[in-house]
Amino acid sequence: MKHLASILLLAAGLPATASGQGELTGNLGVTSNYIWRGVTQTDDDASVQGGIDYTHETNLYAGVWTSNYGNGNGYELDLYGGYRGTVSEIPFDAGIIMYQYPVANTGDDATEIYGRFDFHLLTATAAFTIDKDGTSQDNDLYLSISSDVDLGEDRSLTLLLGMYEFDDPALEDYKHFHAALKKDEFVFALDKNDLDVGNDLDEMRVSVSWQRNFDL
């Protein structure tokens, strides 16, 4: 499946070489706590993150994104590609993403396929794991539903409910809640999950982030 992800990324990028038509953008950000699907990925430490995205005029896209990970001994590298379009006038985004941890060697490398549908007031997202570091228990499922509220003056409020179900019985399924207030490039967020594995992982997290997007 990792070869499939590479093929998709190349397919999304090839038209840029052939025609030069498309958009190349970058992003750079910092956060006081890298929280992903309701769980801290940096042991509650700060994180520096950034990526590059290419979108072709056909709505195919590909990108790469990276962040420090864990307790500072490694980093996360995400490679992804997909397509954005509409079906029955409902915008959607479907693709494949590879999560890799080259230095940390955590055994967390995984590949997901995902889909996102933007309804009038709600956004529904589903992600299904198709490969997980060579293990047979790789059929994890993540579901979320969210809503973005425009507060005016470049302010917005995001509310999200998510649930994560793991194929491996040794891993605990959980639900989580996310609320974020955004003003321009700054985000103030609250995250809470219902994990019961100790280490205070279920405590509410407060984080502050900044991100800038720019053309390349």
GROMACS elastic network, one bead per residue, 0.5 to 0.9 nm:
[ bonds ]
;  ai    aj funct       b0    kb
    1     5     6  0.64835   500
    1     6     6  0.88087   500
    1   111     6  0.73821   500
    1   130     6  0.73570   500
    1   131     6  0.66813   500
    2     5     6  0.51392   500
    2     6     6  0.64221   500
    2     7     6  0.87547   500
    2    98     6  0.73343   500
    2   110     6  0.89069   500
    2   111     6  0.70693   500
    2   131     6  0.80085   500
    3     6     6  0.50836   500
    3     7     6  0.62043   500
    3     8     6  0.86688   500
    4     7     6  0.51225   500
    4     8     6  0.62491   500
    4     9     6  0.87058   500
    4    96     6  0.88120   500
    5     8     6  0.51433   500
    5     9     6  0.62583   500
    5    10     6  0.86994   500
    5    79     6  0.79451   500
    5    80     6  0.71186   500
    5    81     6  0.73964   500
    5    96     6  0.63789   500
    5    97     6  0.69810   500
    5    98     6  0.70987   500
    5   111     6  0.81415   500
    6     9     6  0.51381   500
    6    10     6  0.62290   500
    6    11     6  0.85545   500
    6    79     6  0.83393   500
    6    80     6  0.85198   500
    6    81     6  0.87209   500
    7    10     6  0.51582   500
    7    11     6  0.60462   500
    7    12     6  0.86248   500
    8    11     6  0.50108   500
    8    12     6  0.61955   500
    8    13     6  0.86504   500
    8    62     6  0.81298   500
    8    80     6  0.82032   500
    8    81     6  0.60530   500
    8    82     6  0.74814   500
    8    95     6  0.87694   500
    8    96     6  0.80696   500
    9    12     6  0.52173   500
    9    13     6  0.63117   500
    9    14     6  0.87313   500
    9    61     6  0.78686   500
    9    62     6  0.54976   500
    9    63     6  0.77132   500
    9    79     6  0.79057   500
    9    80     6  0.66080   500
    9    81     6  0.51746   500
    9    82     6  0.80255   500
   10    13     6  0.50594   500
   10    14     6  0.59339   500
   10    62     6  0.81767   500
   10    81     6  0.87437   500
   11    14     6  0.54418   500
   11    15     6  0.76101   500
   11    60     6  0.85714   500
   11    62     6  0.88353   500
   11    81     6  0.88391   500
   12    15     6  0.68933   500
   12    16     6  0.82422   500
   12    54     6  0.81756   500
   12    55     6  0.78977   500
   12    56     6  0.71975   500
   12    60     6  0.54832   500
   12    61     6  0.55321   500
   12    62     6  0.58535   500
   12    81     6  0.68620   500
   12    82     6  0.76545   500
   12    83     6  0.87400   500
   13    16     6  0.56660   500
   13    17     6  0.73364   500
   13    54     6  0.72536   500
   13    55     6  0.82868   500
   13    56     6  0.76651   500
   13    60     6  0.83889   500
   13    61     6  0.74550   500
   13    62     6  0.67482   500
   14    17     6  0.54447   500
   14    18     6  0.65134   500
   14    19     6  0.88934   500
   15    19     6  0.58912   500
   15    20     6  0.71770   500
   15    21     6  0.75256   500
   15    22     6  0.83896   500
   15    56     6  0.71710   500
   16    19     6  0.55260   500
   16    21     6  0.57765   500
   16    22     6  0.63507   500
   16    23     6  0.89174   500
   16    54     6  0.86509   500
   16    55     6  0.89406   500
   16    56     6  0.69204   500
   17    20     6  0.56940   500
   17    21     6  0.85006   500
   18    21     6  0.84073   500
   19    22     6  0.85656   500
   21    56     6  0.65525   500
   21    57     6  0.65031   500
   22    54     6  0.70504   500
   22    55     6  0.56013   500
   22    57     6  0.53697   500
   22    58     6  0.86070   500
   23    53     6  0.80756   500
   23    54     6  0.56397   500
   23    55     6  0.51776   500
   23    56     6  0.64095   500
   23    57     6  0.79620   500
   23   215     6  0.78714   500
   23   216     6  0.82003   500
   24    52     6  0.72917   500
   24    53     6  0.57772   500
   24    55     6  0.65609   500
   24    56     6  0.87751   500
   24   214     6  0.89422   500
   24   215     6  0.62319   500
   24   216     6  0.54810   500
   25    51     6  0.85451   500
   25    52     6  0.58215   500
   25    53     6  0.53076   500
   25    54     6  0.64634   500
   25    55     6  0.84598   500
   25   213     6  0.71175   500
   25   214     6  0.56678   500
   25   216     6  0.51602   500
   26    50     6  0.74520   500
   26    51     6  0.56700   500
   26    53     6  0.61688   500
   26    54     6  0.88346   500
   26   212     6  0.83633   500
   26   213     6  0.57575   500
   26   214     6  0.53291   500
   26   215     6  0.61613   500
   26   216     6  0.64700   500
   27    49     6  0.81976   500
   27    50     6  0.52708   500
   27    51     6  0.53258   500
   27    52     6  0.64882   500
   27    53     6  0.84463   500
   27    65     6  0.88198   500
   27   211     6  0.68725   500
   27   212     6  0.55678   500
   27   214     6  0.62353   500
   27   215     6  0.87654   500
   28    48     6  0.78350   500
   28    49     6  0.58658   500
   28    51     6  0.67074   500
   28   210     6  0.83929   500
   28   211     6  0.55947   500
   28   212     6  0.54901   500
   28   213     6  0.67214   500
   28   214     6  0.86444   500
   29    47     6  0.83908   500
   29    48     6  0.59866   500
   29    49     6  0.51574   500
   29    50     6  0.60484   500
   29   209     6  0.72332   500
   29   210     6  0.53423   500
   29   212     6  0.62872   500
   29   213     6  0.88025   500
   30    33     6  0.87697   500
   30    34     6  0.88136   500
   30    46     6  0.73834   500
   30    47     6  0.56604   500
   30    49     6  0.60092   500
   30    50     6  0.85972   500
   30   208     6  0.85846   500
   30   209     6  0.57371   500
   30   210     6  0.54866   500
   30   211     6  0.65897   500
   31    34     6  0.62518   500
   31    45     6  0.87850   500
   31    46     6  0.56100   500
   31    47     6  0.53239   500
   31    48     6  0.66597   500
   31    49     6  0.81417   500
   31   187     6  0.89859   500
   31   207     6  0.69236   500
   31   208     6  0.57626   500
   31   210     6  0.63905   500
   31   211     6  0.85101   500
   32    44     6  0.76884   500
   32    45     6  0.63728   500
   32    47     6  0.63674   500
   32    48     6  0.89839   500
   32   206     6  0.85734   500
   32   207     6  0.54881   500
   32   208     6  0.55740   500
   32   209     6  0.63970   500
   33    40     6  0.66863   500
   33    41     6  0.78097   500
   33    42     6  0.66686   500
   33    43     6  0.80157   500
   33    44     6  0.52151   500
   33    45     6  0.53383   500
   33    47     6  0.62847   500
   33   205     6  0.82915   500
   33   206     6  0.80310   500
   33   207     6  0.56864   500
   33   208     6  0.75741   500
   33   209     6  0.81868   500
   34    39     6  0.83797   500
   34    40     6  0.56923   500
   34    41     6  0.55392   500
   34    42     6  0.59137   500
   34    43     6  0.85548   500
   34    44     6  0.73013   500
   34    45     6  0.74702   500
   34    46     6  0.66937   500
   34    47     6  0.59338   500
   34    48     6  0.87574   500
   34    67     6  0.85535   500
   34    68     6  0.87666   500
   34    69     6  0.82300   500
   34   207     6  0.82179   500
   35    38     6  0.59438   500
   35    39     6  0.52513   500
   35    41     6  0.57520   500
   35    42     6  0.78110   500
   35    44     6  0.83408   500
   35   191     6  0.78971   500
   35   205     6  0.85146   500
   35   207     6  0.84436   500
   36    39     6  0.54298   500
   36    40     6  0.63120   500
   36    41     6  0.66576   500
   37    40     6  0.84415   500
   37   142     6  0.87904   500
   37   162     6  0.72932   500
   37   163     6  0.83931   500
   37   164     6  0.81842   500
   37   175     6  0.89352   500
   37   176     6  0.71991   500
   37   177     6  0.87180   500
   37   178     6  0.85257   500
   37   191     6  0.88534   500
   37   193     6  0.88303   500
   38   162     6  0.82103   500
   38   175     6  0.80783   500
   38   176     6  0.54503   500
   38   177     6  0.68631   500
   38   178     6  0.70612   500
   38   191     6  0.57632   500
   38   192     6  0.61384   500
   38   193     6  0.57669   500
   38   202     6  0.88945   500
   38   205     6  0.87514   500
   39   176     6  0.85610   500
   39   191     6  0.80535   500
   39   192     6  0.81587   500
   39   193     6  0.73405   500
   39   201     6  0.70328   500
   39   202     6  0.82518   500
   39   205     6  0.88515   500
   40    43     6  0.59532   500
   40    44     6  0.59361   500
   40    45     6  0.85375   500
   40    70     6  0.87511   500
   40   201     6  0.78768   500
   40   205     6  0.83440   500
   41    44     6  0.73930   500
   41    45     6  0.85487   500
   41    68     6  0.87862   500
   41    69     6  0.59473   500
   41    70     6  0.57077   500
   41    71     6  0.85881   500
   42    45     6  0.52227   500
   42    46     6  0.70327   500
   42    47     6  0.72348   500
   42    68     6  0.74607   500
   42    69     6  0.52174   500
   42    71     6  0.56489   500
   42    72     6  0.74382   500
   43    46     6  0.88032   500
   43    69     6  0.85338   500
   43    70     6  0.59985   500
   43    71     6  0.59376   500
   44    71     6  0.87355   500
   44   205     6  0.84144   500
   45    70     6  0.85606   500
   45    71     6  0.74992   500
   45    72     6  0.86690   500
   46    68     6  0.87766   500
   47    67     6  0.66364   500
   47    68     6  0.59053   500
   47    69     6  0.77544   500
   48    66     6  0.85450   500
   48    67     6  0.58532   500
   48    68     6  0.64484   500
   49    65     6  0.74649   500
   49    66     6  0.57271   500
   49    68     6  0.71525   500
   49   211     6  0.86933   500
   50    64     6  0.85829   500
   50    65     6  0.57142   500
   50    66     6  0.56945   500
   50    67     6  0.67858   500
   50   211     6  0.87028   500
   51    63     6  0.72319   500
   51    64     6  0.54361   500
   51    66     6  0.62326   500
   51    67     6  0.89427   500
   52    62     6  0.86179   500
   52    63     6  0.55710   500
   52    64     6  0.55408   500
   52    65     6  0.65777   500
   52   216     6  0.87380   500
   53    61     6  0.71883   500
   53    62     6  0.58758   500
   53    64     6  0.66285   500
   53    65     6  0.84999   500
   54    60     6  0.84796   500
   54    61     6  0.55064   500
   54    62     6  0.54057   500
   54    63     6  0.61029   500
   55    58     6  0.80965   500
   55    59     6  0.62191   500
   55    60     6  0.59125   500
   55    62     6  0.66603   500
   55    63     6  0.86385   500
   56    59     6  0.54272   500
   56    60     6  0.53981   500
   56    61     6  0.60555   500
   56    62     6  0.88162   500
   57    60     6  0.73360   500
   58    61     6  0.86522   500
   58    83     6  0.83903   500
   58    84     6  0.88115   500
   59    82     6  0.84280   500
   59    83     6  0.56428   500
   59    84     6  0.54210   500
   59    85     6  0.69004   500
   60    81     6  0.75143   500
   60    82     6  0.57901   500
   60    84     6  0.66517   500
   61    80     6  0.83437   500
   61    81     6  0.54904   500
   61    82     6  0.54626   500
   61    83     6  0.60970   500
   61    84     6  0.79688   500
   62    79     6  0.77603   500
   62    80     6  0.56293   500
   62    82     6  0.65179   500
   62    83     6  0.88386   500
   63    78     6  0.81461   500
   63    79     6  0.59951   500
   63    80     6  0.54430   500
   63    81     6  0.63466   500
   64    77     6  0.72423   500
   64    78     6  0.55831   500
   64    80     6  0.64846   500
   64    81     6  0.89674   500
   65    76     6  0.81474   500
   65    77     6  0.59136   500
   65    78     6  0.51057   500
   65    79     6  0.67476   500
   65    80     6  0.86510   500
   66    75     6  0.70463   500
   66    76     6  0.54178   500
   66    78     6  0.61821   500
   66    79     6  0.89971   500
   67    74     6  0.89853   500
   67    75     6  0.56447   500
   67    76     6  0.52991   500
   67    77     6  0.69211   500
   67    78     6  0.89489   500
   68    71     6  0.85494   500
   68    72     6  0.65039   500
   68    73     6  0.81958   500
   68    74     6  0.61808   500
   68    76     6  0.60635   500
   68    77     6  0.89125   500
   69    72     6  0.61093   500
   69    73     6  0.73063   500
   69    74     6  0.55180   500
   69    76     6  0.57761   500
   69   101     6  0.81917   500
   69   104     6  0.79643   500
   70    73     6  0.66507   500
   70    74     6  0.66374   500
   70    75     6  0.75662   500
   70   104     6  0.79136   500
   71    74     6  0.77092   500
   72    75     6  0.76467   500
   72   104     6  0.88883   500
   73   103     6  0.73126   500
   73   104     6  0.59711   500
   74   101     6  0.69883   500
   74   102     6  0.73553   500
   74   105     6  0.79984   500
   75   100     6  0.84685   500
   75   101     6  0.58501   500
   75   102     6  0.70620   500
   75   103     6  0.65337   500
   75   104     6  0.66551   500
   76    99     6  0.69895   500
   76   100     6  0.57811   500
   76   102     6  0.73514   500
   76   103     6  0.85853   500
   76   104     6  0.84642   500
   77    98     6  0.81068   500
   77    99     6  0.60911   500
   77   100     6  0.50813   500
   77   101     6  0.61777   500
   77   102     6  0.76362   500
   78    97     6  0.67691   500
   78    98     6  0.55106   500
   78   100     6  0.61345   500
   78   101     6  0.87619   500
   79    96     6  0.84932   500
   79    97     6  0.56750   500
   79    98     6  0.51808   500
   79    99     6  0.68878   500
   79   100     6  0.82297   500
   80    95     6  0.72607   500
   80    96     6  0.56561   500
   80    98     6  0.62270   500
   80    99     6  0.88158   500
   81    94     6  0.86099   500
   81    95     6  0.56036   500
   81    96     6  0.57446   500
   81    97     6  0.66667   500
   82    93     6  0.71651   500
   82    94     6  0.55162   500
   82    96     6  0.62917   500
   82    97     6  0.86414   500
   83    92     6  0.83317   500
   83    93     6  0.58521   500
   83    94     6  0.55707   500
   83    95     6  0.62611   500
   84    91     6  0.73891   500
   84    92     6  0.57391   500
   84    94     6  0.65651   500
   84    95     6  0.87074   500
   85    90     6  0.83138   500
   85    91     6  0.57191   500
   85    92     6  0.55016   500
   85    93     6  0.66021   500
   85    94     6  0.87277   500
   86    89     6  0.54557   500
   86    90     6  0.51037   500
   86    92     6  0.56099   500
   86    93     6  0.84912   500
   86   117     6  0.88978   500
   87    90     6  0.51765   500
   87    91     6  0.65531   500
   87    92     6  0.72783   500
   88    91     6  0.84645   500
   90   117     6  0.68219   500
   90   118     6  0.62914   500
   90   119     6  0.62645   500
   90   120     6  0.84534   500
   91   116     6  0.83185   500
   91   117     6  0.59417   500
   91   118     6  0.54057   500
   91   119     6  0.74749   500
   92   115     6  0.71238   500
   92   116     6  0.53703   500
   92   118     6  0.62006   500
   93   114     6  0.80322   500
   93   115     6  0.56167   500
   93   116     6  0.50459   500
   93   117     6  0.66957   500
   93   118     6  0.86773   500
   94   113     6  0.75980   500
   94   114     6  0.56064   500
   94   116     6  0.64008   500
   94   117     6  0.88629   500
   95   112     6  0.84618   500
   95   113     6  0.57414   500
   95   114     6  0.55177   500
   95   115     6  0.66782   500
   96   111     6  0.72119   500
   96   112     6  0.56316   500
   96   114     6  0.61418   500
   96   115     6  0.89411   500
   97   110     6  0.83841   500
   97   111     6  0.56759   500
   97   112     6  0.53426   500
   97   113     6  0.64184   500
   97   114     6  0.78827   500
   98   109     6  0.75172   500
   98   110     6  0.58781   500
   98   112     6  0.65218   500
   98   113     6  0.89970   500
   99   108     6  0.78320   500
   99   109     6  0.54350   500
   99   110     6  0.52217   500
   99   111     6  0.61764   500
   99   112     6  0.82618   500
  100   105     6  0.89331   500
  100   108     6  0.72940   500
  100   110     6  0.68153   500
  100   111     6  0.86904   500
  101   104     6  0.57059   500
  101   105     6  0.59655   500
  101   106     6  0.68429   500
  101   107     6  0.79160   500
  101   108     6  0.70448   500
  101   109     6  0.62271   500
  102   105     6  0.59084   500
  102   106     6  0.86175   500
  102   109     6  0.86874   500
  103   106     6  0.84078   500
  104   107     6  0.85191   500
  105   108     6  0.77492   500
  105   109     6  0.85198   500
  106   109     6  0.77108   500
  107   110     6  0.87412   500
  107   132     6  0.83823   500
  107   133     6  0.60202   500
  108   132     6  0.70608   500
  108   133     6  0.63956   500
  109   131     6  0.83427   500
  109   132     6  0.59860   500
  109   133     6  0.51100   500
  109   134     6  0.88010   500
  110   129     6  0.70290   500
  110   130     6  0.77288   500
  110   131     6  0.54667   500
  110   133     6  0.58672   500
  110   134     6  0.87270   500
  110   138     6  0.83538   500
  111   128     6  0.85494   500
  111   129     6  0.58316   500
  111   130     6  0.57883   500
  111   131     6  0.50560   500
  111   132     6  0.64410   500
  111   133     6  0.86506   500
  112   127     6  0.62543   500
  112   128     6  0.53764   500
  112   130     6  0.55906   500
  112   131     6  0.71257   500
  112   132     6  0.88198   500
  112   140     6  0.89563   500
  113   126     6  0.84880   500
  113   127     6  0.57088   500
  113   128     6  0.54850   500
  113   129     6  0.65520   500
  113   130     6  0.70907   500
  114   125     6  0.73953   500
  114   126     6  0.56450   500
  114   128     6  0.63663   500
  114   129     6  0.87834   500
  115   124     6  0.83237   500
  115   125     6  0.57890   500
  115   126     6  0.54688   500
  115   127     6  0.65445   500
  116   123     6  0.69837   500
  116   124     6  0.56851   500
  116   126     6  0.65505   500
  116   127     6  0.87776   500
  117   122     6  0.85076   500
  117   123     6  0.56908   500
  117   124     6  0.53363   500
  117   125     6  0.65426   500
  118   121     6  0.78729   500
  118   122     6  0.63264   500
  118   124     6  0.66227   500
  118   125     6  0.87946   500
  119   122     6  0.51647   500
  119   123     6  0.57216   500
  119   124     6  0.78224   500
  120   123     6  0.81012   500
  121   146     6  0.85488   500
  121   147     6  0.60608   500
  121   148     6  0.74254   500
  121   149     6  0.84911   500
  122   145     6  0.66650   500
  122   146     6  0.55766   500
  122   148     6  0.75822   500
  123   144     6  0.81461   500
  123   145     6  0.55747   500
  123   146     6  0.51727   500
  123   147     6  0.62138   500
  123   148     6  0.85179   500
  124   143     6  0.76222   500
  124   144     6  0.59080   500
  124   146     6  0.66662   500
  125   142     6  0.80385   500
  125   143     6  0.57225   500
  125   144     6  0.52367   500
  125   145     6  0.63635   500
  125   146     6  0.84934   500
  126   141     6  0.73191   500
  126   142     6  0.56791   500
  126   144     6  0.66490   500
  127   140     6  0.81878   500
  127   141     6  0.58663   500
  127   142     6  0.50996   500
  127   143     6  0.66096   500
  128   138     6  0.88157   500
  128   139     6  0.65630   500
  128   140     6  0.57804   500
  128   142     6  0.65151   500
  128   143     6  0.89360   500
  129   132     6  0.70193   500
  129   138     6  0.58010   500
  129   139     6  0.51973   500
  129   140     6  0.51138   500
  129   141     6  0.65936   500
  129   142     6  0.86580   500
  130   138     6  0.60931   500
  130   139     6  0.61939   500
  130   140     6  0.80537   500
  131   134     6  0.66405   500
  131   135     6  0.75052   500
  131   136     6  0.81988   500
  131   137     6  0.87082   500
  131   138     6  0.56349   500
  131   139     6  0.78437   500
  132   135     6  0.56938   500
  132   136     6  0.77318   500
  132   137     6  0.75423   500
  132   138     6  0.51569   500
  132   139     6  0.84554   500
  133   138     6  0.84649   500
  134   137     6  0.89117   500
  134   138     6  0.84044   500
  135   138     6  0.63507   500
  136   139     6  0.82661   500
  136   167     6  0.89768   500
  136   168     6  0.88797   500
  137   140     6  0.79167   500
  137   166     6  0.82460   500
  137   167     6  0.52640   500
  137   168     6  0.53108   500
  137   169     6  0.87823   500
  138   166     6  0.78781   500
  138   167     6  0.60297   500
  138   168     6  0.74092   500
  139   165     6  0.88272   500
  139   166     6  0.69539   500
  139   167     6  0.52307   500
  139   168     6  0.83295   500
  140   164     6  0.74939   500
  140   165     6  0.57529   500
  140   167     6  0.51905   500
  140   168     6  0.80541   500
  141   163     6  0.82998   500
  141   164     6  0.59629   500
  141   165     6  0.52133   500
  141   166     6  0.65051   500
  141   167     6  0.81165   500
  142   162     6  0.72914   500
  142   163     6  0.58374   500
  142   165     6  0.63487   500
  142   166     6  0.85746   500
  143   161     6  0.85017   500
  143   162     6  0.56094   500
  143   163     6  0.54389   500
  143   164     6  0.66338   500
  143   165     6  0.86752   500
  144   160     6  0.68687   500
  144   161     6  0.55450   500
  144   163     6  0.63630   500
  144   164     6  0.87954   500
  145   159     6  0.85150   500
  145   160     6  0.57699   500
  145   161     6  0.55520   500
  145   162     6  0.65074   500
  146   158     6  0.70466   500
  146   159     6  0.54850   500
  146   161     6  0.63608   500
  146   162     6  0.84720   500
  146   178     6  0.89553   500
  147   157     6  0.81644   500
  147   158     6  0.57368   500
  147   159     6  0.54142   500
  147   160     6  0.65802   500
  148   156     6  0.67629   500
  148   157     6  0.56864   500
  148   159     6  0.66560   500
  148   160     6  0.88962   500
  149   155     6  0.87612   500
  149   156     6  0.54991   500
  149   157     6  0.50465   500
  149   158     6  0.63649   500
  149   159     6  0.84369   500
  150   153     6  0.87906   500
  150   154     6  0.79605   500
  150   155     6  0.64293   500
  150   157     6  0.66255   500
  150   158     6  0.89769   500
  151   154     6  0.73843   500
  151   155     6  0.51639   500
  151   156     6  0.50445   500
  151   157     6  0.70270   500
  152   155     6  0.54162   500
  152   156     6  0.71383   500
  153   156     6  0.87209   500
  153   183     6  0.81942   500
  153   184     6  0.89037   500
  154   182     6  0.79989   500
  154   183     6  0.58042   500
  154   184     6  0.57472   500
  155   181     6  0.72625   500
  155   182     6  0.54615   500
  155   184     6  0.67432   500
  156   180     6  0.81812   500
  156   181     6  0.59073   500
  156   182     6  0.52175   500
  156   183     6  0.67734   500
  156   184     6  0.89657   500
  157   179     6  0.72590   500
  157   180     6  0.56983   500
  157   182     6  0.63112   500
  158   178     6  0.77756   500
  158   179     6  0.55725   500
  158   180     6  0.50892   500
  158   181     6  0.65534   500
  158   182     6  0.80722   500
  159   177     6  0.76625   500
  159   178     6  0.58200   500
  159   180     6  0.67228   500
  160   176     6  0.82512   500
  160   177     6  0.57619   500
  160   178     6  0.50074   500
  160   179     6  0.64318   500
  160   180     6  0.88942   500
  161   175     6  0.74578   500
  161   176     6  0.59567   500
  161   178     6  0.65637   500
  162   174     6  0.85359   500
  162   175     6  0.56021   500
  162   176     6  0.52922   500
  162   177     6  0.64781   500
  162   178     6  0.83353   500
  163   173     6  0.76221   500
  163   174     6  0.58094   500
  163   176     6  0.63060   500
  164   172     6  0.87355   500
  164   173     6  0.55909   500
  164   174     6  0.54823   500
  164   175     6  0.62986   500
  164   176     6  0.85003   500
  165   171     6  0.87372   500
  165   172     6  0.77683   500
  165   174     6  0.69255   500
  165   175     6  0.88686   500
  166   169     6  0.70349   500
  166   170     6  0.86567   500
  166   171     6  0.63106   500
  166   172     6  0.70901   500
  166   173     6  0.59736   500
  167   170     6  0.87398   500
  167   171     6  0.79695   500
  168   171     6  0.56684   500
  168   172     6  0.85172   500
  169   172     6  0.72262   500
  169   173     6  0.88535   500
  172   195     6  0.71704   500
  172   196     6  0.79263   500
  172   197     6  0.78532   500
  173   195     6  0.76833   500
  174   193     6  0.68900   500
  174   194     6  0.58710   500
  174   195     6  0.57040   500
  174   196     6  0.87043   500
  175   192     6  0.86254   500
  175   193     6  0.56797   500
  175   194     6  0.58726   500
  175   195     6  0.76962   500
  176   191     6  0.72764   500
  176   192     6  0.55259   500
  176   194     6  0.64498   500
  176   195     6  0.86803   500
  177   190     6  0.80851   500
  177   191     6  0.57542   500
  177   192     6  0.52740   500
  177   193     6  0.63151   500
  178   189     6  0.71849   500
  178   190     6  0.57879   500
  178   192     6  0.66807   500
  178   193     6  0.88485   500
  179   188     6  0.84477   500
  179   189     6  0.55957   500
  179   190     6  0.52358   500
  179   191     6  0.66439   500
  180   187     6  0.63846   500
  180   188     6  0.55798   500
  180   190     6  0.63724   500
  180   191     6  0.86802   500
  181   186     6  0.83734   500
  181   187     6  0.56345   500
  181   188     6  0.52397   500
  181   189     6  0.63284   500
  182   185     6  0.71980   500
  182   186     6  0.57150   500
  182   188     6  0.64773   500
  182   189     6  0.85136   500
  183   186     6  0.53380   500
  183   187     6  0.64569   500
  183   188     6  0.86691   500
  184   187     6  0.82143   500
  185   209     6  0.82033   500
  185   210     6  0.54979   500
  185   211     6  0.54436   500
  185   212     6  0.61946   500
  185   213     6  0.88303   500
  186   208     6  0.73609   500
  186   209     6  0.57016   500
  186   211     6  0.68059   500
  187   207     6  0.80974   500
  187   208     6  0.57016   500
  187   209     6  0.50524   500
  187   210     6  0.63310   500
  187   211     6  0.84789   500
  188   206     6  0.75357   500
  188   207     6  0.59856   500
  188   209     6  0.65832   500
  189   205     6  0.80395   500
  189   206     6  0.57701   500
  189   207     6  0.52650   500
  189   208     6  0.63811   500
  189   209     6  0.81829   500
  190   204     6  0.68508   500
  190   205     6  0.56939   500
  190   207     6  0.66215   500
  191   203     6  0.85444   500
  191   204     6  0.56041   500
  191   205     6  0.50988   500
  191   206     6  0.66415   500
  191   207     6  0.83115   500
  192   201     6  0.88433   500
  192   202     6  0.63514   500
  192   203     6  0.64071   500
  192   205     6  0.64536   500
  193   201     6  0.77030   500
  193   202     6  0.51404   500
  193   203     6  0.73833   500
  193   204     6  0.74657   500
  194   201     6  0.84384   500
  194   202     6  0.54357   500
  194   203     6  0.84923   500
  195   198     6  0.80033   500
  195   200     6  0.88629   500
  195   201     6  0.65725   500
  195   202     6  0.52355   500
  196   199     6  0.89876   500
  196   200     6  0.85603   500
  196   201     6  0.77620   500
  196   202     6  0.68777   500
  197   200     6  0.80486   500
  197   201     6  0.72725   500
  197   202     6  0.82896   500
  198   201     6  0.64380   500
  198   202     6  0.79305   500
  199   202     6  0.82283   500
  200   203     6  0.54517   500
  201   204     6  0.83509   500
  202   205     6  0.86863   500
